[in-house]
Amino acid sequence: MTAVKERKVNVGMVNGFDPANISALDSATRDMIERRQALLGPAYRLMYANPVEIRRAKGTLLWDSAGNEYLDAYNNVVSVGHCHPRVVEAVYEQMQTLCTHTRYLQDGILEFASQIVPTFGDPIRHIMFTCTGSEANDLALRIAMHHTGRKGIVITSEAYTGNSFLTAGLSPSLGRKSPLGEWVRRIPGPDSYRMNRADIAATLIRQLKYEIEELERRGEGLAAFIADSLFSSDGIYADPTDILAPIAEVVRAAGGVVIADEVQAGFGRSGDKFWGFQRHSHRPDIVTMGKPMGNGFPVAAVAVAPHVIERFGNEMRYFNTFGGNTVAIAAARATFDVLKSEGLQENAARIGRMIQEGIREIAKSDERIGDVRGAGLYIGVEFVKDRSTKEQDSATALAVVDGLRQRRVLISATGYHANTLKIRPPLVFSAADADRLLTALAETLKAV
């Protein structure tokens, strides 16, 4: 069977600031970092070799205290753009009126649920609100385990599902020193750059069946398979789209539940579909969402099929003091309305094509770019040392990320080898923003 590689020991993170290099920074930045370390402790990480200080933001732009402007091509959480006035107004008005939990009857949560639930399609009928994607995935896994009476979970090799105790145990992308749960098994990500596309689904299914057998031999059994349909942390693999539906058949045949993690892939980001799983003609039992639901306000959700939630609902109870409160729902309703009324799914498709076409044009004269892939406004650019061998080149990828940061364009990197640029901007990214990104990328590549 195909073995899943172990990540090299890395106590930092991809594109992370190394505190050992603090002496190279200006005095004001050093002082702020030292205060941060003293007050917030050692577990927090900063991005970029030269960390960015941000004071304010609007749309796709950020500014530091000196007034320097940055283009945000990275932050998906602010799905409709930083400080969108309609979201800000909705939150402000609701905060002045009422902010309380879900144990009282209220219209807002019902009106929003009636809008969003039909977008999932069968068999989803219910929705439960949380504060974050980590909470949503944690709750989804608890439901799956309770429904099946089993513990085993299968994920892709570099998945990220959250930072709660349960979800961190299903997040190998956190690094080798972050332990996985004993009940967790991994299958490879669908590397469409190196694998024969026609064979990807069959290859993953063979590994999946093996891991299910291993879970059953150890008495865990299969509770759920959970995947992000753009395989974001695995390196961003938007195609082919014939993978998840056959995987779902195998999972259900083994008595498990299928969870679609839409924290990064959802809300129109892929351009062609509102939910990423829909690109695979796939019908999950549970769908999880994160803070893009409220444009960064802490609101997220679990959407679920009735037969999966029935036992959990009858034998357990769910309550979250802040999850789904009146202000959170106001943020979610406003964000959902902006997504629809401003045509941001269509914008993601149009601008995403522009960016991919522009990078492919650059790649014609730069053989360090091995592959350009993605969907809508989620794009991966993989760097290699040699196109014939496809050997990964993380050094160049991270140098490009840093070079773009120097030109005040913010992105990051992803994948097992951290050799794939992660371009994931707010959905209001414009043609002018795309042109600025492409120009900065071309300039950076000449300098690296």
N, C-alpha and C positions, 0 to 999 in steps of 0.2 A: 504493500500500500504506500501511497505518497506520504512521506513524512512531512510534518509541519516544522519548519525551522525555528530555532530558538533565537530570540532577539539578543544581540550583544548587551552586556551589562552597561547601563547608562543611567547614572543617578540624576541626570538632568532631563532634558526633553529636546525633541526636534526643534531646531531654530531657537534654542534657549540661551539666555545670557549666562556667561560663565563668571561667577563672582571673583574668580582668581584674576580676572582682567580688569578689575575696577579701577586700578591706578591709571589706565589709559583714558579714562573719561574726564570730562571737565569737572571742576570742583562742585558746582551746583548739583549735577547729576550724581556725583559720588555721595554728596551729603544726603540727598533724597533716598538713594539706595541703602545707605547705612542706617538711616532712620527706619526705613521699611523693614530691614532685616531685624533691627532691635525690637520693633514694635509688633511685627506680624510673624516673626519666627522664620525658621529655615525651610519650611515646606512649600512656601509660595515660590513661583518661578516668574521671571520676566522674559519677554520675547526680544530677540535681536541682540547682536553683539554690542550695539549701542542702543540701550532701551529707549522707547518713545514715551515722552510725557504728553498726555492729552488733557486739555482743559475744557474744550467744548466741541460740539459736532452738529452737523446739519446735513441731512440727505446722505451723500456718499463722501462727505468731506469731514476732516478732523483738523483741529488746530491746537498747537501747544501754547505755552504761556508767553512765548516770544512772538506769537502770531504766525508762525510757520504753518503752511497748509499741507495736509497729507490726503492722498486719495485712498479710501478704504476699499480694497478689493478682497477682503478677507472675512469680514464679520457677517455671518448669515443670521445671527440672532436678531439683529435689527432688520428684519425682513423687508419692511417698507421704508427703510431709511432712518437714519438717526433723527430723533426728535420730530417725527412726523406730526404736523400741527393737529391733525384730526385725532390721532391717538392721544397726544398730550391733552387736548381739550376734553376728550371723553373721560380720561383718568381724573383730571382736575375737577370736572363737574360732579362726577360720581363720588369723589373723595369728600366733597363739600356736602353731599347728601346722605350717604350711608356707606359704611365699610363693615360688613359682618359676614358670618359664615353661612354654610349651606343648609343648616338645620331649620331655617325659617323658609316659608313659602315666598318666592320671589319670581317675578316675570323674566328678568334679564337672562338668567341662566337657562331657562326653558326656551326662550326665543333664540338664543345662540345655538343651543343644542339642536333645535329644529332646523336650523340653517346648515350646520356642519355635518350632522349625521348622514343625511342623504348623499353627501359627496363620496362616502366610502363604498357604497354599494353593498349588496348581500355578501355575507350574512350579518354584517354589523348593524346593531339596532340601539345600543346604549353607549353613553359616554360618561366618564368619571374624571373629575378635574383634580390636578395636582399643581405643584408650584414649578417643578423643573422636569426636564427629560429624564434625569436620574431617578426621580421619584416615580415617574410614569413607567419606566422600564422595571423598576423594583416592584411596583404594584402588579404589573403585567405578569412578571415571573411568579409572584406569590399566587396569583389567580390560576396560572397554568399548573403550578405544583399542586394546588388544592384540588383543582378539577381532575387531574390525572391520578393523584395519589403517588406521584413519582417526583424525583429530584433532578434527574439528568437534563442538562442543557447543552445544545450544540451551537457553536458560533463559528464565524470565519476566523482565520488565523490571526489577524491584526485588529479585531473588532474593538470598538469602544462603546460601552453601553451606559457608563455613568460612574459616579464616585461615591455612591452609598456602599455599605459593606457588601451587600449582595451583588450590586452591579459592578463594583470594582473587581470582584472575583470572576467576572465575565469580560474583562477589558484588558487583553494582553497588550494592547497598544500603550498601556501605562508603563510598560517596561518589565524586565525580567525580575526585578526585585519586588514587584507588586504581585503577590501570589494569586494564582487562579484557584477556584474552588475545586475540591476533589471530584465533584460531580459534573465538571465542565469538560467537554471534548471539543476539539477544533478540526475544521476542514479547511483546505486551502482556499484563498480568495480566487476569483475567476480571472486569472492573468491573461487578458485578451491579447496582450502584446507578444507573449511568448508561447501560449498554448494555441493549438488548432481550435478555432472558434466552434467548429462543428462538434468537437469532442469535449468541450468544457462541461456541459451539463452532465454527460455520462461520467466524466472523471470525478466531479464533485459528488455525484450520487453514489459511486462506488465507495468513496471515502466515508460518506455519510452512513451508509449501511454498515460499514465496518465499525464506526464509532458507536452506532446504536447497539450493535451486538456486544461491544465492550461494556457499555453502560448496563445492559441486561445481565451480562455475566457477573458484574460486580454488585448486582442487586439494586441499582439505582433506577433503571428503566428510563425511558425518555419522557420528559415533561414538555419540552418545547425546543423548537429551533427559532432563533432570532437573528434577523439580518437587516442591515441597511441596504436598500436596493441599489444604491450607487456605490456601495462597498468603499465608502469614503476613506476609512483608516487603512484599508488594504492597498490603497493606491489609486482610487477612483476608477472604477470600471463600470461604465454606463451601458455597455453592450458586450455581448449579445443579450437579448431580453427573453431568452427561452430557458432560463435557469431556474427561477424561483417556483414556477408552477409545477414542474416535475419533482422538485425537491419537496414541495408541500404534500404531494401524493405519498411520498415515501414516509414523511413524518407522520401523517395521519394514519397510514397503514400500521405504524408502530405504536399508535395510541397517543401520539404527541399533539401539541398545539403549535400553530404557526403564528409567529409574532413579526409584524412588519414595523421596524424601527424607522419612523419618518421624521425623527428629530432634525436630521440634516437634509433629507431628500424631499421632504414634503412642502406643502403650501405653494405649489407651482414652480418650484425652483428648477425642475428638469425641463420646463418649457412646454413639452408635448403633453404632459398629464399633470393634474393637480397633485396627485399622490404618486410617489416614485414606484410603489408596488404595482400600480396600474399599468406601467410600461411593460410589465412582465405578464399581462393578462392573468393576474394572480389575485386570489381572494383569500386574504389572511383571516385568522380567527380573532386576532387582536391587533390593533394599530396603536402605536405610541407616538406622541408628539412632544415637542419641547417649547422653549421660550420664544421661538419665532412666531408662535401663536399670538403673543401679545406684544410683538415688536420689542422684545427684551424685557418687558414687564414679567414678573414671575408667575406665569400661568402656563400650564401644560395639561396633557390629558391622556387617558387610555380609552380607546373605543373598542367595544367588544361585542361578540356574538352572544345572544341570549343563552344558548346551551352551555357556553363556557363559563359564564358568570353565575349561572343559577345556583350551583352548589355553594360557591363562595358567598353569594349574597344571602343564602338561607342559613348558613352555618357560621358566618363571620359577620363583620360589619366594617364599613369604611367611613372614616371621617378624617378630614384634613382642615384644620382651623383656617388656614389661609388659602388652600387650594380651591379655586372656584368662587372666592368671595366676590362681592358686588363690584369692587374696583377692578379686580383681575378680569372679570367677565366684560366689563366696559372696555378694557384695553383689547381683549380678544375680539369683541364685536367690531370695534373700530378698525382693527387691523384687517379682519376678514373683509370688511366693506371696502377698504382701500385696495386690497388685493384684487377684488372683483371690479370695482368702479374705475380704477386706473389701468386695468389690463396688464397687470404685472406678470402674469404667466406668459402672455404673448410677448411682453418686453424681454423676459428671460430668454425665450426662444430666439428672438431676433438679435439681441445683443450678444448672446452666447455664440451664435453662428459667426457673427462678425469677429469676435475674439479668436475663435478657433481658426477661422480662415486666415486671419492676420498672423497668427503664430505659425501656421503651416507655411505661409509665405516666407517668414523669417527662417524656418527650418530648411528651406531649399538651399540656403547658403551657410547653414550651420549644422554640421553633422553630429554635434553633441546632443541635439534634440532627437531622441529616438522615437517618441510617440506623442501624439496630441490626442486627447480623448475627453469625453465628458458628455453632459447633456445640459442644455440651458445654461444657467449661470453657476455651474459646478464643473470646473475644467481642470484636468490634470495634464501637466507637461513633464514627460519623463526624460531625464538626462542619462546618457550612456557614454561609456568610454570608447565604444566601437559599435557601430550599427550592425556589423556582421555578427558579432558575438552577443550583442545586447547586454554587455556587462554594465551593471548599475554604476552611476557616477554621482554619489551623494555630495562630494566636495563641490562640484560645479553647481549643483542644485542649490546648496546652502549659500554659496557665494553669490548666486543670482538673487536669492531672497534678500541677502544683506545689501547687495548693490541696488536693488529696487528700494529698499528702506532708505538708503542714502539719497535716493532721488525722490523720496517722500511718497512712495507708492508701497502700500502694505499688503503683503501676502504671506504665505508660509509654505511648508513642505509636508509631505505625508508618505505613507508606505513603509514597508519593513526596512528598506534601505534608506529612507528619507531622501530619495533621489527624484521625487515627483513634486513639482510645484503645485500648490493647492490654491486655485483661484476661485473664490467663493464670496462674491460681493453682495451687498444689499440688492434686492430685486429692482430698485429704481436706478440702477446703473445705466448711464446714457451712452449714446454713440460717442459723445465727446470724452466721457470717462474711458471708454474702451480705447479710443485713439491715444489718450494720454498713457494708459497702461501699455499699449503696444509700442509706443515710441520709447518709453522708459525701458521696456524689456530689450528692445533692439540696442539701445545705448549701453545698457548693462552688459549684454553679451559681448559687445565689442571691447569692453573694458576688462572683463573677467578672463 
